[in-house]
C-alpha cells in the first residue's frame, strides 16, 4: 500500500501480454513513427471482438500485444508520437499511455527472526513452534475454526503480489503451481522461476498469512488446508503497472480461482480519479477486469491503504504520485483507491493487538467492509512500550541471501490476507457460494466492533508527532471497522 519512501520514476513503462488470452499482432510501427516506444491502454466497446479498434491501432502504427476481447481492453505498443490522437475514432472509446503509471509497492520493513529466536520459540497445541507469537490468530477465533476445518485444497487463493518463494518449508506444499504465473508487464510466464520473488518478500509474507502449512515448522496460516497461487504483478524495480494488474485479474478468472488477495494499489496517485484524463482509462480497464473475474466466480479482497485517509470524504492529497514529484490536488467523490474501492471488492482495514484501528490504516464509512489484524508496532497498549511482536509474523524470503525465514511486517497489506484466509475457510465449509454471497457472508459473520469514543488520537504514543488523528463514523457498521472483525469460527461453524 502507500509507499512513504519516494522512488524515482521508471525509465519506461512496461509492456503487457494477455493473461492466457489470444495475442494479436497488429501492424509494426512505420518509419514515420519517431518517438520512443510507449505502452497504451486502448478501450473498445465491451461484448465484441474489438476488430474495429484493432484496425485503427494498426493504422496508427501500433502493435496489439494483448487483446482482452472479453472486456474490450487492448494493450498496445507504439513509437508513434501522435498515437493517442491518431487512434481515436469509431471502435475506440478511450486511450491513454501507461508511461509514468508504475506504482511503487509499499513493502514495509521486514524484521526477520534470528535462528536463536526460532530455536527458543515455544509452540502450542497446533504443533507449530512459532504459533505462540501469532497474536493475530486468536483474535479472529482461529483455534476453534481449525477444529472444524483447516480448509479445502479445492479452494485456491490467487496472491497478486511480488511472487511466492516456492522453496519455503512452510509454503512448498501449499502452492498451486499449475495456476501460478508471472504477469510482469502483462506477459504470462508460467515457469517457476518467473513467479518466485526477485526483489521483495511481500508476496511470500502475504501467502504465509493465508495458507502456511500445519507441518510442525514455523507458523500456521489462517487456512492451511487451501492452496495459494502466485500471480506476480510487481516488477523487478518494485512497480505495479495497470497492465500487470489487469493480466492478474484475468489470469485468476481463467484459471478457476475462487479468491484473490490484493495488498497494493494500482495508481501512483494512490487515488484514481475518473475525472482525470490521465487516469480514467486505468479505472475503466481495472473495473472491467474485476467485474469479469467476479462473473467467473472470483471474489476480490483488497487492502484499504496505509495513509490514514478517510476514503468516504473529500480531502487534499499532497503525497502523490509516489513515483515522482508530488502534486497537490483536491480529492473528490470521483477518486477511489484501486482495487479496494471497485464495485464488489471486499475492502479491509487494519487493527493492532488491542483491537483498535492501526494508526496508519485508511478508513471510511461505506468503504471499509471488514477489519482484520494488520499490526501496530507503535501502539500496543496505551502508555506501554511497543515491540516488533505487535506486527504480523509470517513467512519471509531474503532476496539478498536468497534464504527463507520468518519475520514481522505490518500494514493493511497484512490485514487483507487475514480476511482472504477467513473467506477461504468459509468457502471450504460452505462450498458453492458466489462472490457476492461470500462477501455478504464474510460481513455477516464478522464480530461488530463499535467506534471508539471521541477522536482517535494515537499521536502521544508516536515520537515523530505526525498527525494520525481520525474520526470514526457509524454504528454497528462503521468507518473504522466496517461490519467488524472477521471471525473464522463464525464463518465455518
N, C-alpha and C positions, 0 to 999 in steps of 0.2 A: 504494500500500500504506500502511502505518501512517503517519498524519499526526502529526508531533511538535509541530506548532503547533495550538493549540486554536482551534476555530471555534465561534461561537455557534450555538445550536440554531435551525434554520429555523423560521420562524413558523408554518408549516402544512405538513402532508405533501402530497406531490404526488399527482396523480390519474392513473390508468392506463387506457389503452385497449388493445385487443388488437393483437398483432403480426401484422397481416394476417389476423386471425381475425374471426369474427362478433361484432359488438357487439349487445348485447341490452338494451333499455330496460326497467327494472323500474318499479315504481310510484314516483312522486316522493314526497319527504318530505312528510308531512302537517303540518298546523298544530300537532299535538301535539308535534312534534319541536322542542325549544327550544335544543339545544346547537349549538355551531359545527359546520360540516360537516367530516367526517373521512373518511379513506380506510381501508378494511379489506381484508384478505385473507380470503376465505372458502373453505375447502377442502371439497369434496364428494367422495364416493367416486369413484375412477377407473373409467373404462370405460363410463360412461353419458353422458347428456345434461345431467345436473345439474338436471333440471326441478324436483325437489322443493326443492333448495337455492334456485333462482330464486324459487319461490313463497314460501318462508319469508322471503327477503330483502325481497320486495315487502310482505309482511305486517308486517315490522318497520320499514317506512318507509325502505327502502334502494333505491338505484338501481344496477343492474349496469352498469358501464361497460366491462367486458371479461370475456368468457366463454371461458376457455381450456378448452373442454369436453374436449379431447383428454387433458388431465391433471387435470381436476377442480379447477381453480383459477379463482376468480372475484374480480375486483377491484370493489369496491363503494364508493359514496359514500353517506353518511347523516349527517343532522343529529340523529338520534335519540340522546339521551344514554345510553339503555339498549339500544342496538342489539345489543351483544355477547350480552347475556342473552336478548333478545327473539328473536334469530335461531336460537338453539340448538335442536336437536331433530332429528327424522328428516331425513336427507338432508344434514345438515351435520356434518362430522367435527370441524372446529375453525375458530376465527375469532379474528382479532386486529387491532387498529388498527395502522397503519404510522406513526402520528404519532411523531416522535422517532427513527425508524429511518433517517433520512438519514445516510449515511456520507460523511465528508469525504475526497475523493480526495487522496492524498499525491502532489502533482505533482512535488515535488523542485525544487530551483533549476535554472534553465536558464542556462548560461553561453554566450552567443552568440558565434560567431566574428565578428570585425570584417571589414570589407571588405578591409582591408590584409592580414589573415591569410589570407583566402581567395585573394587575388591572389598571395600569396607561396607558396602551397601547392605542393608538388612531387608530381606524380602517380606513376603506376606502370603496368605493362603493361595493367592493366584499363581504362586511359584515364580513370578518374575522378580528378580533381585532388586530392580530399581522402582518397583511399584510404590514402595513406601514414600517416594518423593513426588509421586504424581497426585498432588492435592486436588488437581482438576477433575479426576475421575470420580471420587466420591461425591463431589459437588453436583455431578449430573446423574447421581444414583446408579452408577455403572455396575458395582458389585452385584446388586440384586438383578440387574438386567442380564448379566452374564450367566446367572443361574437358570435363566430361561433360554437364552440363545446368545452365542457369540457372533452370529451372522452366518449367512449362506454364501458359499463360493459361487453361486449363480448370480449374485449381485456384484456388479463391477462399478467402482467409482473412478471416473477419469480425473486425474490430478493435472489440471492445466497449469503448468508451473515451469521450473527450471530443470526438470528431469529428476529421476529417482535412481539412487545407487542400487544396481541390481546385485551387487555383491554384499550388501549389508546383511549381517546374520539375522536381523530382526525383520528383514523385508524380502529376502531372496525367494522365499516360498509364497510371498503374498502378491506378487506382480503378475498381472495378466499379460504375458509377453506378446501374445498374438494380437492384442489390442493396443499395444504401446507403439508410439511413433514420435519422431521429431517433426514439428511443424515450423521450424525456423524458416523465416522468410515465406512461410506458407507451403514450403516444399515438403511433402510427406516422405520421410525416410524411416523405414521400419527396422533398420539394423540396430542391434542392441547398443552399440557404441554411440549411436546418434541420440538416443533418448536418455542416456546416462548424463549426469551433471558434468559441466565443464568448469564454470566459474562460481557456482552458487550451490549451497546445500539447502536452500529454501524449500524446494520441492521434496527433498528427502525428509526434512523435518515435518512437513505437512503430511506426507504419506504415512509416517510413523504414527502420528496422532490418529489417523483414520484406521489403520489396519496393522500395526506392528504385531508380530506373531506371539501367541502364547506358547513359548518354546523353552522356558527356563533361562532365557537370555534377555538382559536389558529391560525394556519397558513393554507395556501392552498397549495396543491401540484400542480405540473405542469399539471397533467392530473387527476383531482379529480373525473372524471367520470369513469375511468378504475378501474380494480381490481389489487391487488398485491398478490402474493403467497409467503409465507415464505418458503424458501428452505435452511435449516440450514446446513452450511458446516464448521462452526467454532466451535471447541470442547470446553470443559469446562476449558481447560488450555490456550485457546486463539490461538490454532493452526489450520491450514488448511492442511489436508493431501491430496495427489493426489487422493486417493480412494474416498474421500468425494466429491471432485470436479467432478470427472467422474460420480459419482452417481447423483450429482445435474444436470448435463447436460442431462443425460439420463432420469431422472425423468421429467424434463421440456419438453423433447421431447415426452415422452409417455403420458403426461397429457395435451397435446394440447395447451401449452403456445405459444404466438407469439414472446415474447421478454424475454431475461434475462439480468439483470444488475449484473455486476461482479466488485466490488470495492475491489479487492485484487490481489495478485499474488500467484502463486501456489508453486514455488520452493524457498527454503530458501536462495539460492544464488541470488535471485531476477531474474537473467537472466538464463534461462535454455539453456545449451549448448548441442546441438545434438551430438557433437563430444566427449562428456564426457560420458563414460560408465555408470556412476552413474545416469546420468540424462536423457539419451536418451529414455529409456522406458517410462518415465513420459511424455516427449514430444509426443511420439507416441500415448500413451493412451489418453491423453487430446485432441490431434488433431483429433483423430478418433471420440471421443465423441462429440466434437463441430461440426464436419462435419456431423455426424449422426443427430444431433439436427437441423442443417441447412436444411438438406434434409427433415426433418419433419416440416419445416416451422417456425423455431425459429431463430430470429436474436440475436446475442450475442453482447452486448455493454460492453466495459471494460475500466477501467481507465488506463492512461498511466504510472502512477507511480509518486512518490514524491521525487525522488532522484536527480532531475535536470540533468538527463542523456541525452546526445544526442544519441538516440537509433539508429540513422542512421549511426553512425561512431564507429570505434574501440576505446576502451579506457581501462584503467586499473581499475578493480573493487577491492577495498581493504576493502569493508564493508560487505562482505558476507562470510559465511552464517549468517543469522540473528538469528540463534538459538544456536550458539556456538562460537568457536574461529574463527574470520575472517581469510580468506585466501586471498592472493594477487594473482590475475591471470589476464592475458590478455583476453579481451573480443573481439571476432571477429564476423564475419557475421553469424556464426553458432549458436550464442547465442541470445536468444529472451526472452522478458517478456511474461509469460503465465498467463492469456489467451490473453492479449492485442495484441500480435503480431502473433497469429494464423491466418491462412488464413480465410478471410470472416468476421472477427471481426471488429466492429466499435470501433476505439481507440480514446479516448477523453483526451485532455489536459485541463488545468485549467487556468482561469483568475481571477483577483480580481476586486474590484469595479471600477477601472479606465479602465478596459478592457485590461490591459497589462498582459502578461504571469505571473502567480503566481511564486514567487521566487523559489518554490520547484518543480514545475511541470516539469516532463520529457517531452521531445520533440523529433522531428526528421522528416526531410523531407521524405515523402513517408511512414511514420509510423503513424503519427497523421492524423486522418480523419477529425475531427471537434474539436472545443473547446466549453467550457461552463463555467459558473460561478462555481468556487470552493472555492473562498475566498482567501484573502491575508491580514491577520491581522497585518502584519508588514509593509505593504506598502499600504497606502490609496491613497494619492496624494504626489507628490514629495515635501518633506520638511514638511509634515503635520504629526501630531501625530495620530497613529492608535489606534483603539479600537476593541473589540470583535465584534462590529457591522459590521466589514469588513469581517467576516466569514459568514457561511451559517446558517440561522436559520431554524430549523426543529424540528420534534418530538423527544423526548428522553424518556429513561426509566432508572431510577436509580436502578441499580442492587443490591445496598446495602439496600436501604429503600423499594425497590420493588414498587416504585411510578412512575407515568407517569408525563411528563412535556414537556417543550420546551427549546431548547438551541442551542448553536453555535458550529459548527465544521468547519474545513477547510481541504482541500486536493483534489486530483483528485478523491478520493472516493466520493466527493460531486459533482464534475462536471459530472461524469458518469451518475448519475440518472437524471440530468437535460436533458442530451441527450436522455436517455431512455424514459423520460416522453414526450419529443417532438416527438420521434418516435411513441409512443403510441397514441398521438393525431393525427399524420399523418395517422396511420393505421385506426383510428376511422373515420376520414374524407374520407379516400380513401381505403376502405376495399379490401382485396384480394391481396395486394402486397406481393410477396415472399421476403425472406430475402435479396437477392441481390438487388432487386428492391427498397426495403425500405432503405437499406444502401445508395444506389445511390441517392435516393430522399432526404434523410436527408442532404447529402452533397450539392446537387444542390440548395436546399432551404436555405442553410446557407448564412450568410452575410460575404462576403470576408473581411478579416482583414489583412492589409499589415504588413510586418516585420517592427519592429522599426529600426530607423537608427542606424548604428554602432553596438557596442557590448552592449547588455542588461546588465546593471550593477546595481543591487539593493543594493550592499554592503554598500554604505554610510548610508543607512537607517536601517541597521541591526547591532545592537550594538555588536554582537558576532564577527563581522569581518569575518565570514565564506565566502568562495568564492562561490557566486551564479551567476557568470558571465555566459553568454550564447550567442551564435551567431545564429541568425535566417537565414535560407537559403530558397530561393524560391521566387516566385512572388505572384500571386493571390492565389495559393495553396502553403503553406509554412510549414516549420518545427515547428513553434510555434503554429499555429492555424489551420493547415490543410486547408480545404475548407472554414473555417471561423466559426463565431459564430452561433450556432444553432438558428433558428428563428421559434418560434411556429406559428406565424401568416402566414408566408410563407408556412408552412407545412400543414395548414388546409384550406387556402382560395381557 
